[in-house]
Amino acid sequence: MHEALRKTAKLVQDYPLLLAPLAASCWLSYYLEWFLRSATHFMLHHWLMGHSVFGYSVPEADPTHEYVRRGMMLLLPFGLAMRVLIFSVTVAAFVLTARLARLLDSSSRLNWRGALIALRVRLGRVVLISGAVLVLFGATMALSPAIASLEPFAFLRDHYSFMTIVRGTLMVCAAVVAWLLTPFFLKLIADHWADPISPQTKLWSRIAAIAVAFVLILLQAYVTDWTPRINFALEDVPLLRHHIVWPIVSFLMNLPLALLWIFLAVLQNEGPETVEVPGPS
């Protein structure tokens, strides 16, 4: 594992372009999020609001709430499809990064064409795994406060704040999700003709994924605390804030995940470290 960590650091140091897919996905995801918010606002305004003769927006007078049902029937599948697309863009960037890392580790050359071909044949699985990540991520975020509110955790609430308990619960749930999903990530990186992934490779990969999950939760809490300050400091320069600063913040937050995928690629390329036990002389 130490050799895989060393190679991961060396690859990132020698080939900074390995992180180009992550940077591109952060900006693309930001604009997809913006489109989702804008389209949702437009559809809500179109379906739930009417217009008076004076041009003002007024609520639709429909006691049956049929307009709400029509709006939700359109908004729910649209929002779900957009979320899966955003997650797919991010996962595709990580798969592309991992494939580039594998090619670099074996040939010391950035073979973008080979990595893109490998990504193209995996797009279906990328979308499926992105949907699974979305469902598990949503379930984790929803269940953590509910679990922290249960009666068995009452004794913890006497000594810690509710948010601290929620964060701890979130870490446990994230560890479970990372443990379950890591083998599927390894399969996305592997070649079709490769041998089955060894148990030791899976174990080291899962340990690294859990560690990165903990780091991401702490980063998220830190960025959440700093969000009002960043918005206030850049209030007079909205273009800089929206199009430069927040995509860079997203890049930095996703950087541990990109490093994890590079580590998984190197670990799978080299195989797990083994310790030779000397036999009797």
C-alpha positions as a printed NumPy array, in Angstrom:
array([[  0.   ,   0.   ,   0.   ],
       [  2.892,   2.376,   0.762],
       [  4.254,   1.859,  -2.755],
       [  0.84 ,   2.601,  -4.26 ],
       [  0.586,   5.796,  -2.192],
       [  4.078,   6.841,  -3.294],
       [  3.246,   6.219,  -6.96 ],
       [ -0.022,   8.128,  -6.608],
       [  1.779,  11.177,  -5.243],
       [  4.47 ,  10.926,  -7.953],
       [  1.915,  10.657, -10.768],
       [  0.075,  13.764,  -9.586],
       [  3.354,  15.631,  -9.135],
       [  4.778,  14.655, -12.543],
       [  1.517,  14.858, -14.516],
       [ -0.76 ,  17.645, -13.197],
       [ -2.913,  17.179, -16.322],
       [ -4.275,  14.068, -14.597],
       [ -6.539,  16.461, -12.704],
       [ -7.839,  18.147, -15.891],
       [-10.945,  15.869, -16.084],
       [-11.819,  16.807, -12.498],
       [-11.485,  20.535, -13.247],
       [-13.64 ,  20.216, -16.377],
       [-16.303,  18.201, -14.536],
       [-16.463,  20.774, -11.712],
       [-17.187,  23.618, -14.114],
       [-19.628,  21.539, -16.167],
       [-21.42 ,  20.334, -13.021],
       [-21.693,  23.931, -11.812],
       [-23.446,  25.016, -15.017],
       [-25.673,  21.93 , -14.982],
       [-26.673,  22.838, -11.407],
       [-27.392,  26.382, -12.575],
       [-29.516,  25.059, -15.447],
       [-31.407,  22.772, -13.054],
       [-32.219,  25.655, -10.7  ],
       [-33.213,  27.973, -13.547],
       [-35.374,  25.366, -15.284],
       [-37.041,  24.386, -11.998],
       [-37.819,  28.024, -11.24 ],
       [-39.222,  28.528, -14.734],
       [-41.426,  25.432, -14.564],
       [-42.693,  26.274, -11.089],
       [-43.555,  29.761, -12.264],
       [-45.218,  28.406, -15.417],
       [-47.309,  25.71 , -13.737],
       [-48.029,  27.218, -10.336],
       [-48.47 ,  30.887, -11.158],
       [-50.757,  32.813, -13.474],
       [-50.665,  36.401, -14.654],
       [-53.093,  39.214, -13.959],
       [-54.173,  41.716, -16.583],
       [-51.683,  44.163, -15.063],
       [-48.771,  41.819, -15.631],
       [-48.287,  40.757, -12.03 ],
       [-47.803,  37.102, -11.067],
       [-50.634,  35.72 ,  -8.989],
       [-51.365,  32.16 ,  -7.717],
       [-53.577,  30.041,  -9.917],
       [-57.116,  29.792,  -8.556],
       [-57.54 ,  26.025,  -8.702],
       [-59.01 ,  24.45 ,  -5.542],
       [-58.339,  20.95 ,  -6.913],
       [-54.58 ,  21.677,  -7.026],
       [-54.423,  20.053, -10.461],
       [-51.676,  22.505, -11.411],
       [-49.544,  21.211,  -8.53 ],
       [-49.948,  17.624,  -9.728],
       [-49.05 ,  18.608, -13.291],
       [-46.011,  20.499, -12.11 ],
       [-44.748,  17.713,  -9.865],
       [-45.225,  15.072, -12.586],
       [-42.833,  17.096, -14.724],
       [-40.44 ,  18.374, -12.066],
       [-39.725,  15.091, -10.287],
       [-38.472,  13.065, -13.289],
       [-36.676,  16.119, -14.695],
       [-34.906,  16.802, -11.408],
       [-33.981,  13.138, -10.973],
       [-32.626,  12.884, -14.527],
       [-30.554,  16.05 , -14.056],
       [-29.142,  14.795, -10.756],
       [-28.144,  11.492, -12.347],
       [-26.53 ,  13.432, -15.211],
       [-24.54 ,  15.611, -12.787],
       [-23.367,  12.576, -10.822],
       [-22.533,  10.803, -14.096],
       [-20.345,  13.713, -15.219],
       [-18.404,  13.528, -11.959],
       [-18.033,   9.745, -11.974],
       [-17.015,   9.796, -15.658],
       [-14.279,  12.322, -14.815],
       [-12.985,  10.031, -12.058],
       [-13.043,   6.978, -14.357],
       [-11.177,   8.928, -17.038],
       [ -8.618,  10.06 , -14.437],
       [ -8.136,   6.482, -13.217],
       [ -7.713,   5.126, -16.736],
       [ -5.129,   7.828, -17.496],
       [ -3.32 ,   6.909, -14.285],
       [ -3.239,   3.235, -15.285],
       [ -1.865,   4.071, -18.717],
       [  0.739,   6.416, -17.243],
       [  1.767,   3.829, -14.68 ],
       [  2.44 ,   1.287, -17.413],
       [  3.726,   3.428, -20.292],
       [  4.632,   6.857, -18.827],
       [  2.592,   8.603, -21.512],
       [ -0.724,  10.486, -21.336],
       [ -2.825,   8.458, -23.76 ],
       [ -6.03 ,  10.51 , -23.872],
       [ -7.422,   8.57 , -26.825],
       [ -7.064,   5.214, -25.074],
       [ -8.569,   6.558, -21.85 ],
       [-11.534,   8.104, -23.699],
       [-12.196,   4.843, -25.56 ],
       [-12.15 ,   2.95 , -22.255],
       [-14.569,   5.51 , -20.785],
       [-16.914,   5.288, -23.771],
       [-17.387,   1.533, -23.44 ],
       [-18.147,   2.015, -19.724],
       [-20.681,   4.839, -20.026],
       [-23.648,   2.573, -19.322],
       [-22.101,   1.323, -16.089],
       [-21.064,   4.871, -15.191],
       [-24.705,   5.986, -15.375],
       [-25.917,   2.971, -13.366],
       [-23.323,   3.496, -10.638],
       [-24.066,   7.227, -10.616],
       [-27.725,   6.435,  -9.99 ],
       [-26.744,   4.098,  -7.167],
       [-24.452,   6.757,  -5.668],
       [-27.274,   9.305,  -5.868],
       [-29.735,   6.998,  -4.095],
       [-27.258,   5.975,  -1.384],
       [-26.065,   9.548,  -0.905],
       [-29.635,  10.806,  -0.555],
       [-30.513,   8.001,   1.846],
       [-27.407,   8.725,   3.937],
       [-28.185,  12.439,   4.186],
       [-31.829,  11.73 ,   5.084],
       [-31.214,   8.909,   7.575],
       [-28.376,  10.494,   9.545],
       [-30.546,  13.1  ,  11.37 ],
       [-33.301,  10.513,  11.877],
       [-30.896,   7.996,  13.413],
       [-29.333,  10.675,  15.628],
       [-32.823,  11.521,  16.956],
       [-33.542,   7.98 ,  18.14 ],
       [-33.936,   7.277,  21.84 ],
       [-30.802,   5.072,  22.158],
       [-28.717,   8.166,  21.325],
       [-30.306,  10.266,  24.097],
       [-27.307,   9.8  ,  26.377],
       [-25.031,  11.223,  23.673],
       [-27.22 ,  14.306,  23.331],
       [-26.494,  15.077,  26.986],
       [-22.788,  15.446,  26.227],
       [-22.594,  16.475,  22.535],
       [-24.508,  18.807,  20.26 ],
       [-27.076,  17.352,  17.903],
       [-25.007,  18.345,  14.849],
       [-21.977,  16.526,  16.25 ],
       [-24.054,  13.359,  16.642],
       [-25.455,  13.778,  13.136],
       [-21.922,  14.175,  11.759],
       [-20.78 ,  11.039,  13.55 ],
       [-23.798,   9.118,  12.235],
       [-23.064,  10.45 ,   8.77 ],
       [-19.492,   9.158,   9.003],
       [-20.713,   5.678,   9.946],
       [-23.218,   5.643,   7.073],
       [-20.595,   6.992,   4.667],
       [-18.191,   4.242,   5.73 ],
       [-20.844,   1.62 ,   4.931],
       [-21.565,   3.199,   1.537],
       [-17.837,   3.422,   0.71 ],
       [-17.367,  -0.223,   1.696],
       [-20.229,  -1.318,  -0.579],
       [-19.384,   0.802,  -3.631],
       [-15.588,   0.469,  -3.809],
       [-15.594,  -2.945,  -5.595],
       [-17.816,  -1.452,  -8.309],
       [-15.372,   1.441,  -8.718],
       [-12.543,  -1.063,  -9.115],
       [-14.485,  -2.867, -11.842],
       [-14.949,   0.42 , -13.715],
       [-11.175,   0.874, -13.767],
       [-10.28 ,  -2.721, -14.632],
       [ -9.878,  -4.08 , -18.147],
       [-12.542,  -6.482, -19.403],
       [-10.013,  -9.297, -19.686],
       [ -8.381,  -8.675, -16.306],
       [ -8.217, -11.309, -13.599],
       [-10.69 , -11.094, -10.702],
       [ -9.792,  -8.435,  -8.151],
       [ -7.937,  -9.934,  -5.212],
       [ -9.439,  -9.729,  -1.691],
       [ -6.417,  -7.804,  -0.431],
       [ -6.778,  -5.193,  -3.171],
       [-10.449,  -4.802,  -2.247],
       [ -9.567,  -4.453,   1.431],
       [ -6.927,  -1.744,   0.923],
       [ -9.217,   0.056,  -1.536],
       [-12.087,   0.032,   0.936],
       [ -9.887,   1.35 ,   3.734],
       [ -8.697,   4.208,   1.503],
       [-12.279,   4.963,   0.396],
       [-13.514,   5.134,   3.995],
       [-10.663,   7.472,   4.928],
       [-11.506,   9.749,   1.983],
       [-15.208,   9.678,   2.944],
       [-14.299,  10.981,   6.413],
       [-12.135,  13.72 ,   4.897],
       [-14.977,  14.768,   2.563],
       [-17.446,  15.047,   5.448],
       [-15.043,  17.282,   7.379],
       [-14.384,  19.368,   4.249],
       [-18.107,  19.759,   3.651],
       [-18.616,  21.003,   7.218],
       [-15.732,  23.459,   6.81 ],
       [-17.02 ,  24.815,   3.484],
       [-20.552,  25.12 ,   4.904],
       [-19.197,  27.286,   7.715],
       [-17.278,  29.472,   5.265],
       [-20.017,  29.802,   2.624],
       [-21.682,  32.937,   4.105],
       [-18.293,  34.632,   4.49 ],
       [-17.277,  33.871,   0.904],
       [-20.598,  35.111,  -0.463],
       [-20.401,  38.286,   1.634],
       [-16.777,  38.977,   0.698],
       [-17.531,  38.615,  -3.031],
       [-20.954,  40.231,  -2.963],
       [-19.874,  43.019,  -5.323],
       [-18.284,  40.675,  -7.884],
       [-20.946,  38.028,  -8.595],
       [-19.319,  36.893, -11.841],
       [-16.064,  36.092, -10.056],
       [-17.928,  34.386,  -7.224],
       [-20.217,  32.264,  -9.402],
       [-17.962,  31.346, -12.315],
       [-14.497,  31.177, -10.755],
       [-14.492,  30.914,  -6.97 ],
       [-17.201,  28.302,  -6.413],
       [-15.994,  25.984,  -9.216],
       [-12.513,  26.185,  -7.67 ],
       [-13.985,  25.368,  -4.244],
       [-15.787,  22.408,  -5.838],
       [-12.505,  21.285,  -7.405],
       [-10.712,  21.395,  -4.054],
       [-13.535,  19.516,  -2.344],
       [-13.474,  16.764,  -4.972],
       [ -9.672,  16.562,  -5.069],
       [ -9.509,  13.806,  -2.379],
       [-11.868,  11.696,  -4.506],
       [ -9.706,  12.186,  -7.591],
       [ -6.639,  11.135,  -5.606],
       [ -8.564,   8.097,  -4.372],
       [ -9.365,   7.005,  -7.939],
       [ -5.715,   7.448,  -8.954],
       [ -4.7  ,   5.362,  -5.938],
       [ -7.231,   2.66 ,  -6.887],
       [ -5.841,   2.586, -10.427],
       [ -2.249,   2.269,  -9.222],
       [ -3.17 ,  -0.336,  -6.613],
       [ -5.01 ,  -2.39 ,  -9.217],
       [ -2.176,  -2.008, -11.701],
       [  0.512,  -3.093,  -9.297],
       [ -1.472,  -5.452,  -7.093],
       [ -1.414,  -5.371,  -3.302],
       [  1.813,  -5.498,  -1.421],
       [  2.687,  -8.865,  -0.028],
       [  5.079,  -9.763,   2.715],
       [  7.308, -12.743,   2.08 ],
       [  7.67 , -14.992,   5.075],
       [ 11.113, -16.632,   5.063],
       [ 11.04 , -20.382,   5.186],
       [ 13.104, -22.524,   7.486],
       [ 16.773, -22.531,   6.606]])
